[in-house]
Amino acid sequence: MSMDLTKHHQELNDVGFTIVENLIDLDFIDELTADVARLEKKLNRTPDNNRFEGNKTTRTYNLLAHGEIWQKIPVQPQVLELIEGVLGEQCLVSSLASISLAPGETAQVIHADDQIQPIEKPHVATVCNSMWALTDFTEENGATRVVPGSHRWQNPDYFGDQSDIESIPAEMPKGSVLVWHGSTWHGGGANTTEDDIRIGIAMNYCAGFIRQQENQHLGIPPEIVSTFSPQLRQLCGFGMYRGLTGNIEKHSPAHLLYGDPIETQLWDYDPINHD
């Protein structure tokens, strides 16, 4: 699918989030939804009952370890282009999880995904995340709430009074994708419906120089990583960032473990004779 993402790049820069409506084929969305249900049953997933993850929200983490279908998510070209527009090339998969937000769930605390990092704002972008809508996202069923322009602010008070924070629901039809800057204030909405479970896929990325939220190297069995495309292995951190960070004796883990092409190590790079 070819599309002009100029508008969405601009929205990410101006207001800190954008919605690409009807981006993903609905047959694929239905396949993902079925696999979410399979994994929730197989892994006996139940709500984690805490302030952040919720009391009526079921989350399944580390999805790349649980089925080939999930390998298509991090490399989706339009989403990845938007992410790289914020983080630059050689960004990484930070985490990949499903979120099933059931009726009766209350609104999640408003937060910024990068606020755990002990660096003063404003700073270079370190996180950029996305939410794939496997169902319609409505205000009533708990669509993610965002605060426009907040990516240029300091962090919200996670444990303080948030009653004066003005957020809006990122409503979108099934098959759409919400992308937001890691500094954007946001949180899951309250599900006030009787029987409408809001299901989404949180596909999160970080800059290549930032530690990933989920440990991709240990969380995904090597035999599964061997089935990844070279691009996906790079995204999971098996390459080198700018030819240096993450190397093993000047080689990338992807080359040593899986035979991926040799990457030129930074110190061996010759800008005069380099083609």
C-alpha positions in Angstrom: 0.0 0.0 0.0 1.5 3.3 -1.1 0.4 6.5 0.6 1.6 10.0 1.3 2.5 10.3 5.0 3.4 14.0 4.9 0.3 15.0 6.8 1.0 12.4 9.5 4.6 13.4 9.9 3.5 17.0 10.4 0.9 16.0 13.0 3.4 14.0 14.9 5.7 17.1 15.0 2.9 19.6 15.7 0.6 17.9 18.2 2.5 14.7 19.2 0.3 12.1 17.7 -1.4 11.0 14.4 -4.0 8.5 13.3 -3.6 6.6 10.1 -7.1 5.4 9.4 -7.9 2.1 7.7 -4.2 1.3 7.2 -4.2 -2.5 7.9 -6.1 -5.1 5.8 -9.1 -6.3 7.9 -8.5 -9.9 7.1 -5.1 -9.6 8.7 -6.7 -7.7 11.7 -9.1 -10.6 12.2 -6.1 -13.1 12.1 -4.4 -11.0 14.8 -7.5 -10.9 16.9 -7.9 -14.6 16.8 -4.3 -15.1 17.8 -4.7 -12.7 20.7 -7.6 -14.9 22.0 -5.5 -18.0 21.5 -2.6 -16.7 23.5 -4.8 -15.3 26.3 -6.2 -18.8 26.7 -3.0 -20.7 26.2 -1.0 -18.5 28.6 -3.8 -18.1 31.1 -3.6 -14.3 30.9 -5.7 -12.3 33.4 -5.7 -8.7 34.5 -2.5 -7.7 36.5 -4.5 -5.5 38.9 -2.3 -2.5 39.3 -2.5 1.2 38.7 -0.9 1.1 35.3 -2.0 -2.2 33.7 -5.6 -2.0 35.1 -8.0 -4.3 36.8 -10.1 -5.3 33.8 -7.4 -5.2 31.1 -5.7 -8.4 29.9 -2.2 -7.9 28.4 0.0 -10.5 26.6 3.6 -9.5 26.3 6.6 -10.5 24.2 4.5 -11.4 21.2 7.4 -12.1 18.9 8.1 -15.2 20.9 4.5 -16.5 20.4 3.8 -16.9 16.7 5.1 -16.1 13.2 2.1 -13.8 12.5 3.6 -11.2 14.9 6.7 -10.9 12.9 4.8 -8.7 10.4 3.9 -6.0 12.9 7.3 -4.3 13.6 8.2 -4.0 9.9 4.9 -2.6 8.7 6.3 0.0 6.2 4.0 3.0 6.7 4.1 2.7 10.5 7.9 2.2 10.5 8.3 5.3 8.3 6.5 7.4 10.8 8.4 6.0 13.7 11.7 6.6 11.9 10.6 10.2 11.2 10.7 10.7 15.0 13.5 8.4 16.1 15.7 8.2 13.0 16.9 5.1 11.3 18.2 2.1 13.3 15.5 2.4 15.9 14.6 -0.7 17.9 11.6 -2.8 18.9 11.0 -1.8 22.5 8.0 -4.0 23.2 5.1 -5.7 21.5 2.0 -6.6 23.4 -1.8 -7.1 23.1 -4.2 -5.1 25.3 -7.8 -6.2 25.8 -9.6 -3.5 27.7 -12.9 -4.9 29.1 -16.1 -3.2 30.1 -15.8 -1.7 33.6 -12.2 -0.7 33.2 -11.4 2.7 34.6 -9.3 5.3 32.9 -5.5 4.7 33.0 -3.3 7.3 34.7 -2.1 9.9 32.2 1.6 9.4 31.6 4.4 9.9 29.0 6.2 6.7 27.8 9.6 8.3 28.1 9.2 9.7 31.6 11.0 6.9 33.3 14.2 8.1 31.6 16.3 10.4 34.0 17.0 13.0 31.4 15.7 16.6 31.4 13.2 17.7 28.8 13.2 18.9 26.1 15.5 16.2 24.8 16.1 14.3 21.6 13.3 11.8 20.9 14.0 8.4 22.5 10.6 6.7 22.3 7.8 6.5 19.7 4.9 4.2 20.0 1.9 2.9 18.1 -1.5 1.3 18.8 -3.1 -0.9 16.2 -6.9 -1.0 16.5 -8.1 -4.6 16.3 -11.6 -3.3 17.1 -13.1 0.1 16.7 -11.7 2.5 19.3 -14.5 4.7 20.7 -14.7 7.0 23.6 -17.2 4.6 25.2 -15.0 1.5 24.9 -11.8 3.1 26.2 -10.0 4.6 23.2 -6.5 5.8 24.1 -6.8 9.4 25.4 -4.1 11.9 24.3 -3.2 15.5 25.2 -2.4 17.5 22.1 0.9 19.4 22.2 2.0 17.7 25.4 5.1 16.2 23.7 6.7 19.7 24.2 5.9 19.8 28.0 7.6 18.4 31.1 6.3 15.1 32.5 2.9 14.7 34.0 2.6 14.1 37.7 2.0 10.3 37.7 0.9 10.1 41.3 -0.6 13.5 41.7 -4.1 15.1 41.0 -4.8 14.8 37.3 -8.3 16.2 37.3 -7.3 19.3 35.4 -5.6 17.4 32.5 -7.6 17.9 29.3 -7.4 14.9 27.1 -9.2 13.7 24.0 -10.1 10.2 22.8 -8.1 8.9 19.8 -11.2 7.4 18.2 -10.5 5.3 15.1 -12.0 2.5 13.1 -10.8 -1.1 13.2 -7.6 -1.5 11.1 -6.3 2.0 11.9 -3.1 2.8 13.7 -2.4 5.6 16.3 1.2 6.7 16.4 2.5 9.0 19.2 5.7 10.7 20.3 7.2 9.1 23.5 6.8 12.5 25.3 3.1 12.8 24.6 0.8 12.6 27.6 -1.7 9.8 27.2 -3.5 6.9 28.8 -6.1 4.3 28.2 -9.7 5.5 28.5 -12.5 4.1 30.6 -14.6 1.3 29.1 -18.2 2.3 30.0 -19.9 -0.2 27.6 -21.8 -3.3 28.5 -20.0 -5.8 26.3 -17.5 -4.1 24.0 -14.0 -5.2 24.6 -11.5 -2.8 23.1 -8.5 -4.8 21.7 -5.3 -3.2 20.5 -1.7 -4.1 19.7 0.9 -1.8 21.4 3.9 -1.8 19.0 6.5 0.3 20.8 9.9 1.5 19.5 12.9 3.2 21.0 16.0 4.9 19.6 18.9 2.7 18.8 20.9 4.0 21.8 18.2 3.4 24.4 17.6 0.2 26.3 14.5 -1.7 25.1 11.5 -2.2 27.5 11.4 -5.9 26.8 14.6 -7.9 26.6 14.4 -9.1 23.0 17.7 -11.1 23.2 16.6 -13.3 26.1 12.9 -13.1 25.7 12.8 -14.6 22.2 14.2 -18.1 21.7 17.2 -18.2 19.3 15.4 -20.7 17.1 12.6 -18.2 16.6 15.0 -15.3 15.9 16.5 -17.5 13.2 13.2 -17.3 11.3 13.2 -13.5 11.4 14.0 -11.4 8.4 17.4 -9.6 8.6 15.4 -6.4 8.9 13.4 -7.7 11.9 16.6 -8.9 13.6 18.1 -5.5 13.2 15.0 -4.0 14.8 15.2 -6.4 17.7 18.8 -5.2 18.4 20.9 -7.9 16.8 22.7 -5.4 14.6 25.0 -2.6 15.5 23.9 1.0 16.1 25.9 3.3 13.9 28.5 0.6 13.3 29.6 0.5 17.0 27.1 0.0 19.8 26.1 -3.6 20.4 29.1 -5.2 18.6 30.8 -8.4 19.5 34.5 -8.2 18.5 33.6 -5.6 15.8 30.8 -7.8 14.4 27.1 -7.7 14.8 25.3 -10.5 16.7 23.1 -11.0 13.6 26.2 -11.9 11.5 27.8 -14.1 14.1 24.7 -15.9 15.1 22.6 -16.0 11.9 25.0 -15.3 9.1 23.4 -11.9 8.2 25.6 -9.6 6.0 28.7 -8.1 7.6 28.2 -4.5 8.8 31.1 -2.1 8.4 32.4 -1.4 11.9 32.6 2.4 12.6 36.4 2.4 13.1 36.9 0.6 9.8 34.8 3.0 7.8 36.7 4.9 5.2 34.7 7.9 4.0 37.1 8.6 1.1 37.0 5.1 -0.5 33.6 4.0 0.7 31.0 3.5 -2.0 
